[in-house]
Amino acid sequence: MSISRILFATPLCTLALVAVAATATPAAATAPARADWSKNIVAAPAGGVLIGNPDAPNKLVEYISYTCPHCAHFADESAKPLASGFIADGSTSVEIRPYLRTTIDYAISLAVTCGTPEQVFGNHAAVLAAQPDWLVRLESASPERQAQWDAAGATGGMAMVIADSGLQPLLARRGIDAEQLSACLADGAKLQAIADSTNYASHVTGVEGTPSFTLNGHLLYDVFDWAGVRSALIAARSAHN
């Protein structure tokens, strides 16, 4: 089966608190340390990961295409302020959902979602950071080579895309060996889950390009960057206080 037939998606991406002891007490009381929810990373049903407090009052979902330069920019710009300013205190959870736009996205998304949830989150950041290098390799592949990706079938085509991308050494450094990577690229159930999530986002949620975001189940219209997401998160947090 051609990997491009799993889902038909149009390429878009245009888019000191100090405790003072009373003199009568023998020792100073210390406040219990607050949990840092940005360290809590779990698998999400749509193929990505959820970072933060699963019961957070504000739930942000990021729809990310790994072939989208705007997504790479958003990830770089938002990572630290999002973690420290919104996720760490437990007020906001963030789910990263791969969104399939092009044939290349199929293979890259499966490669990223290989490993433990912590590895997946690290893969996500590392692959987007390296996007200028591997994406140009794949986009400059000849039409004949791209035809070979499809002719090789789903699993074979995925393996060829990853080999041509040059991402294998990066993933190996992150603890994803060749055997594990091959198994991930052959995971049809996970690929179908990502495809189903993409179709639902496109046809029900209203996602038209990447990056796109929902907050508490509602699409953030005309919000495509960290400044817009930050404003929405601040407003949502104020509403819950």
WOVEN-V568908 format. One record per pair of residues at least 12 apart in sequence whose C-alpha atoms are under 10 Angstrom apart, sorted by the first residue. I is the first residue (numbers start at 1). J is the second residue. If there is no record, write none. Layout:
BEGIN
i=I j=J
i=I j=J
END
This chain:
BEGIN
i=1 j=150
i=1 j=151
i=1 j=152
i=1 j=153
i=1 j=154
i=1 j=155
i=1 j=157
i=2 j=103
i=2 j=147
i=2 j=149
i=2 j=150
i=2 j=151
i=2 j=152
i=2 j=153
i=2 j=154
i=2 j=155
i=2 j=156
i=2 j=157
i=3 j=102
i=3 j=103
i=3 j=104
i=3 j=106
i=3 j=107
i=3 j=149
i=3 j=150
i=3 j=151
i=3 j=152
i=3 j=153
i=3 j=154
i=3 j=155
i=3 j=156
i=3 j=157
i=3 j=158
i=3 j=191
i=4 j=101
i=4 j=102
i=4 j=103
i=4 j=104
i=4 j=105
i=4 j=106
i=4 j=149
i=4 j=150
i=4 j=153
i=4 j=154
i=4 j=157
i=5 j=103
i=5 j=150
i=5 j=154
i=6 j=103
i=6 j=106
i=6 j=154
i=6 j=191
i=6 j=192
i=6 j=195
i=6 j=196
i=7 j=100
i=7 j=101
i=7 j=102
i=7 j=103
i=7 j=106
i=7 j=192
i=7 j=194
i=7 j=195
i=7 j=196
i=7 j=198
i=7 j=199
i=8 j=100
i=8 j=101
i=8 j=102
i=8 j=103
i=8 j=195
i=8 j=198
i=8 j=199
i=9 j=99
i=9 j=100
i=9 j=101
i=9 j=102
i=9 j=103
i=9 j=195
i=9 j=198
i=9 j=199
i=9 j=202
i=9 j=208
i=9 j=209
i=10 j=100
i=10 j=101
i=10 j=102
i=10 j=208
i=10 j=209
i=11 j=65
i=11 j=67
i=11 j=68
i=11 j=100
i=11 j=101
i=11 j=102
i=11 j=103
i=11 j=208
i=11 j=209
i=11 j=210
i=12 j=65
i=12 j=68
i=12 j=101
i=12 j=102
i=12 j=208
i=12 j=209
i=12 j=210
i=12 j=211
i=13 j=64
i=13 j=65
i=13 j=67
i=13 j=68
i=13 j=69
i=13 j=70
i=13 j=71
i=13 j=101
i=13 j=208
i=13 j=209
i=13 j=210
i=13 j=211
i=13 j=212
i=13 j=224
i=14 j=68
i=14 j=69
i=14 j=70
i=14 j=208
i=14 j=209
i=14 j=210
i=14 j=211
i=14 j=224
i=15 j=68
i=15 j=70
i=15 j=71
i=15 j=208
i=15 j=209
i=15 j=210
i=15 j=211
i=15 j=212
i=15 j=222
i=15 j=223
i=15 j=224
i=15 j=225
i=17 j=30
i=17 j=31
i=18 j=30
i=18 j=31
i=19 j=31
i=34 j=88
i=34 j=89
i=34 j=90
i=35 j=53
i=35 j=88
i=35 j=89
i=35 j=90
i=36 j=52
i=36 j=53
i=36 j=83
i=36 j=84
i=36 j=87
i=36 j=88
i=36 j=89
i=36 j=90
i=37 j=51
i=37 j=52
i=37 j=53
i=37 j=54
i=37 j=56
i=37 j=83
i=37 j=84
i=37 j=86
i=37 j=87
i=37 j=88
i=37 j=89
i=37 j=90
i=37 j=91
i=37 j=92
i=37 j=93
i=38 j=50
i=38 j=51
i=38 j=52
i=38 j=53
i=38 j=82
i=38 j=83
i=38 j=84
i=38 j=85
i=38 j=86
i=38 j=87
i=38 j=88
i=38 j=89
i=38 j=90
i=38 j=92
i=38 j=93
i=38 j=94
i=39 j=51
i=39 j=52
i=39 j=53
i=39 j=83
i=39 j=87
i=39 j=88
i=39 j=118
i=40 j=52
i=40 j=53
i=40 j=54
i=40 j=87
i=40 j=88
i=40 j=90
i=40 j=93
i=40 j=117
i=40 j=118
i=41 j=53
i=41 j=54
i=41 j=93
i=41 j=94
i=41 j=95
i=41 j=116
i=41 j=117
i=41 j=118
i=41 j=119
i=41 j=120
i=41 j=121
i=42 j=54
i=42 j=95
i=42 j=116
i=42 j=117
i=42 j=118
i=42 j=120
i=42 j=121
i=43 j=95
i=43 j=96
i=43 j=113
i=43 j=116
i=43 j=117
i=43 j=118
i=43 j=120
i=43 j=121
i=44 j=95
i=44 j=96
i=44 j=97
i=44 j=117
i=45 j=97
i=45 j=190
i=45 j=193
i=45 j=194
i=45 j=197
i=46 j=95
i=46 j=96
i=46 j=97
i=46 j=98
i=46 j=99
i=46 j=190
i=46 j=191
i=46 j=192
i=46 j=193
i=46 j=194
i=46 j=195
i=46 j=196
i=46 j=197
i=46 j=198
i=47 j=95
i=47 j=96
i=47 j=97
i=47 j=98
i=47 j=99
i=47 j=109
i=47 j=110
i=47 j=112
i=47 j=113
i=47 j=114
i=47 j=120
i=47 j=189
i=47 j=190
i=47 j=191
i=47 j=192
i=47 j=193
i=47 j=194
i=47 j=195
i=47 j=197
i=48 j=62
i=48 j=63
i=48 j=64
i=48 j=95
i=48 j=96
i=48 j=97
i=48 j=98
i=48 j=99
i=48 j=109
i=48 j=110
i=48 j=112
i=48 j=113
i=48 j=114
i=48 j=117
i=48 j=120
i=48 j=121
i=48 j=124
i=48 j=190
i=48 j=194
i=49 j=94
i=49 j=95
i=49 j=96
i=49 j=97
i=49 j=98
i=49 j=113
i=49 j=116
i=49 j=117
i=49 j=118
i=49 j=119
i=49 j=120
i=49 j=121
i=49 j=124
i=50 j=93
i=50 j=94
i=50 j=95
i=50 j=96
i=50 j=97
i=50 j=117
i=50 j=121
i=51 j=83
i=51 j=87
i=51 j=88
i=51 j=92
i=51 j=93
i=51 j=94
i=51 j=95
i=51 j=96
i=51 j=117
i=51 j=118
i=51 j=121
i=52 j=83
i=52 j=86
i=52 j=87
i=52 j=88
i=52 j=89
i=52 j=90
i=52 j=91
i=52 j=92
i=52 j=93
i=52 j=94
i=52 j=95
i=53 j=87
i=53 j=88
i=53 j=89
i=53 j=90
i=53 j=91
i=53 j=92
i=53 j=93
i=53 j=94
i=54 j=90
i=54 j=91
i=54 j=92
i=54 j=93
i=54 j=94
i=54 j=95
i=55 j=90
i=55 j=91
i=55 j=92
i=55 j=93
i=56 j=87
i=56 j=89
i=56 j=90
i=56 j=91
i=56 j=92
i=56 j=93
i=56 j=94
i=57 j=90
i=57 j=91
i=57 j=92
i=57 j=93
i=57 j=216
i=57 j=236
i=57 j=237
i=57 j=240
i=58 j=86
i=58 j=87
i=58 j=90
i=58 j=91
i=58 j=92
i=58 j=93
i=58 j=94
i=58 j=215
i=58 j=216
i=58 j=217
i=58 j=233
i=58 j=236
i=58 j=237
i=58 j=240
i=59 j=87
i=59 j=91
i=59 j=92
i=59 j=93
i=59 j=94
i=59 j=95
i=59 j=214
i=59 j=215
i=59 j=216
i=59 j=217
i=59 j=218
i=59 j=233
i=59 j=236
i=60 j=92
i=60 j=93
i=60 j=94
i=60 j=95
i=60 j=96
i=60 j=213
i=60 j=214
i=60 j=215
i=60 j=216
i=60 j=217
i=60 j=218
i=60 j=219
i=60 j=220
i=60 j=229
i=60 j=232
i=60 j=233
i=61 j=93
i=61 j=94
i=61 j=95
i=61 j=96
i=61 j=97
i=61 j=212
i=61 j=213
i=61 j=214
i=61 j=215
i=61 j=216
i=61 j=217
i=61 j=218
i=61 j=219
i=62 j=75
i=62 j=94
i=62 j=95
i=62 j=96
i=62 j=97
i=62 j=98
i=62 j=99
i=62 j=210
i=62 j=211
i=62 j=212
i=62 j=213
i=62 j=214
i=62 j=215
i=62 j=229
i=63 j=95
i=63 j=96
i=63 j=97
i=63 j=98
i=63 j=99
i=63 j=100
i=63 j=197
i=63 j=198
i=63 j=201
i=63 j=207
i=63 j=209
i=63 j=210
i=63 j=211
i=63 j=212
i=63 j=213
i=63 j=214
i=64 j=96
i=64 j=97
i=64 j=98
i=64 j=99
i=64 j=100
i=64 j=101
i=64 j=109
i=64 j=124
i=64 j=128
i=64 j=209
i=64 j=210
i=64 j=211
i=64 j=212
i=64 j=213
i=65 j=97
i=65 j=98
i=65 j=99
i=65 j=100
i=65 j=101
i=65 j=102
i=65 j=104
i=65 j=105
i=65 j=106
i=65 j=108
i=65 j=109
i=65 j=128
i=65 j=209
i=65 j=210
i=65 j=211
i=65 j=212
i=66 j=98
i=66 j=99
i=66 j=100
i=66 j=101
i=66 j=102
i=66 j=104
i=66 j=105
i=66 j=106
i=66 j=107
i=66 j=108
i=66 j=109
i=66 j=112
i=66 j=124
i=66 j=127
i=66 j=128
i=66 j=131
i=66 j=135
i=66 j=210
i=66 j=211
i=67 j=99
i=67 j=100
i=67 j=101
i=67 j=102
i=67 j=103
i=67 j=104
i=67 j=105
i=67 j=108
i=67 j=109
i=67 j=127
i=67 j=128
i=67 j=131
i=67 j=132
i=67 j=134
i=67 j=135
i=67 j=136
i=67 j=138
i=67 j=139
i=67 j=210
i=68 j=99
i=68 j=101
i=68 j=102
i=68 j=105
i=68 j=128
i=68 j=131
i=68 j=135
i=68 j=209
i=68 j=210
i=68 j=211
i=69 j=128
i=69 j=129
i=69 j=131
i=69 j=132
i=69 j=135
i=69 j=210
i=69 j=211
i=70 j=210
i=70 j=211
i=70 j=224
i=70 j=225
i=71 j=128
i=71 j=131
i=71 j=210
i=71 j=211
i=71 j=212
i=71 j=224
i=71 j=225
i=72 j=124
i=72 j=125
i=72 j=126
i=72 j=127
i=72 j=128
i=72 j=129
i=72 j=130
i=72 j=131
i=72 j=132
i=72 j=211
i=73 j=128
i=73 j=129
i=73 j=211
i=73 j=225
i=73 j=226
i=74 j=128
i=74 j=211
i=74 j=224
i=74 j=225
i=74 j=226
i=74 j=227
i=74 j=229
i=75 j=124
i=75 j=125
i=75 j=128
i=75 j=129
i=75 j=211
i=75 j=225
i=75 j=226
i=76 j=125
i=76 j=128
i=76 j=129
i=76 j=226
i=77 j=225
i=77 j=226
i=77 j=227
i=78 j=225
i=78 j=226
i=78 j=227
i=78 j=229
i=78 j=230
i=79 j=125
i=79 j=226
i=81 j=226
i=81 j=230
i=82 j=94
i=82 j=226
i=82 j=229
i=82 j=230
i=82 j=233
i=85 j=230
i=85 j=233
i=85 j=234
i=86 j=230
i=86 j=233
i=86 j=234
i=86 j=237
i=91 j=233
i=91 j=236
i=91 j=237
i=91 j=240
i=92 j=215
i=92 j=216
i=92 j=233
i=92 j=236
i=92 j=237
i=93 j=215
i=93 j=216
i=94 j=214
i=94 j=215
i=95 j=213
i=95 j=214
i=96 j=121
i=96 j=124
i=96 j=213
i=97 j=109
i=97 j=194
i=97 j=197
i=97 j=198
i=97 j=201
i=97 j=213
i=98 j=110
i=98 j=112
i=98 j=113
i=98 j=124
i=98 j=194
i=98 j=195
i=98 j=197
i=98 j=198
i=98 j=210
i=99 j=194
i=99 j=195
i=99 j=196
i=99 j=197
i=99 j=198
i=99 j=199
i=99 j=201
i=99 j=202
i=99 j=207
i=99 j=209
i=99 j=210
i=99 j=211
i=99 j=212
i=100 j=191
i=100 j=194
i=100 j=195
i=100 j=196
i=100 j=197
i=100 j=198
i=100 j=199
i=100 j=210
i=101 j=195
i=101 j=198
i=101 j=209
i=101 j=210
i=103 j=146
i=103 j=149
i=103 j=150
i=103 j=157
i=103 j=158
i=103 j=161
i=104 j=135
i=104 j=138
i=104 j=139
i=104 j=146
i=104 j=149
i=104 j=157
i=104 j=158
i=104 j=161
i=104 j=162
i=104 j=165
i=105 j=158
i=105 j=161
i=106 j=154
i=106 j=157
i=106 j=158
i=106 j=161
i=106 j=185
i=106 j=191
i=106 j=192
i=106 j=194
i=106 j=195
i=107 j=154
i=107 j=155
i=107 j=157
i=107 j=158
i=107 j=159
i=107 j=160
i=107 j=161
i=107 j=162
i=107 j=165
i=107 j=184
i=107 j=185
i=107 j=186
i=107 j=191
i=108 j=124
i=108 j=127
i=108 j=158
i=108 j=159
i=108 j=161
i=108 j=162
i=108 j=165
i=108 j=167
i=108 j=185
i=109 j=123
i=109 j=124
i=109 j=127
i=109 j=184
i=109 j=185
i=109 j=190
i=109 j=191
i=109 j=194
i=110 j=158
i=110 j=162
i=110 j=181
i=110 j=182
i=110 j=183
i=110 j=184
i=110 j=185
i=110 j=186
i=110 j=187
i=110 j=188
i=110 j=190
i=110 j=191
i=110 j=194
i=111 j=123
i=111 j=124
i=111 j=127
i=111 j=158
i=111 j=159
i=111 j=162
i=111 j=167
i=111 j=168
i=111 j=171
i=111 j=176
i=111 j=180
i=111 j=181
i=111 j=182
i=111 j=183
i=111 j=184
i=111 j=185
i=112 j=124
i=112 j=125
i=112 j=126
i=112 j=127
i=112 j=128
i=112 j=171
i=112 j=176
i=112 j=181
i=112 j=184
i=112 j=185
i=113 j=181
i=113 j=184
i=113 j=185
i=113 j=190
i=113 j=191
i=114 j=171
i=114 j=175
i=114 j=176
i=114 j=180
i=114 j=181
i=114 j=182
i=114 j=183
i=114 j=184
i=114 j=185
i=114 j=187
i=115 j=174
i=115 j=175
i=115 j=176
i=115 j=177
i=115 j=180
i=115 j=181
i=115 j=184
i=116 j=176
i=119 j=171
i=119 j=174
i=119 j=175
i=119 j=176
i=120 j=174
i=122 j=171
i=122 j=174
i=123 j=170
i=123 j=171
i=123 j=174
i=123 j=175
i=123 j=176
i=126 j=170
i=126 j=171
i=126 j=174
i=127 j=167
i=127 j=170
i=127 j=171
i=130 j=167
i=130 j=170
i=131 j=165
i=131 j=167
i=133 j=165
i=133 j=166
i=133 j=167
i=134 j=162
i=134 j=164
i=134 j=165
i=134 j=166
i=134 j=167
i=135 j=164
i=135 j=165
i=135 j=166
i=135 j=167
i=136 j=165
i=137 j=161
i=137 j=164
i=137 j=165
i=137 j=166
i=138 j=161
i=138 j=162
i=138 j=163
i=138 j=164
i=138 j=165
i=138 j=166
i=139 j=165
i=141 j=161
i=141 j=164
i=141 j=165
i=145 j=160
i=145 j=161
i=145 j=164
i=146 j=160
i=146 j=161
i=148 j=160
i=148 j=161
i=149 j=161
i=154 j=185
i=154 j=186
i=154 j=187
i=154 j=188
i=154 j=191
i=155 j=182
i=155 j=183
i=155 j=184
i=155 j=185
i=155 j=186
i=155 j=187
i=155 j=188
i=156 j=182
i=156 j=185
i=156 j=186
i=157 j=185
i=158 j=182
i=158 j=184
i=158 j=185
i=158 j=186
i=159 j=181
i=159 j=182
i=159 j=184
i=159 j=185
i=159 j=186
i=162 j=181
i=162 j=182
i=162 j=185
i=168 j=181
i=201 j=214
i=201 j=219
i=205 j=217
i=205 j=218
i=205 j=219
i=206 j=218
i=206 j=219
i=206 j=220
i=206 j=221
i=207 j=219
i=207 j=220
i=207 j=221
i=209 j=224
i=210 j=224
i=211 j=223
i=211 j=224
i=211 j=225
i=212 j=224
i=212 j=225
i=212 j=229
i=213 j=225
i=213 j=229
i=214 j=229
i=215 j=229
i=215 j=232
i=215 j=233
i=215 j=236
i=216 j=236
i=220 j=232
END
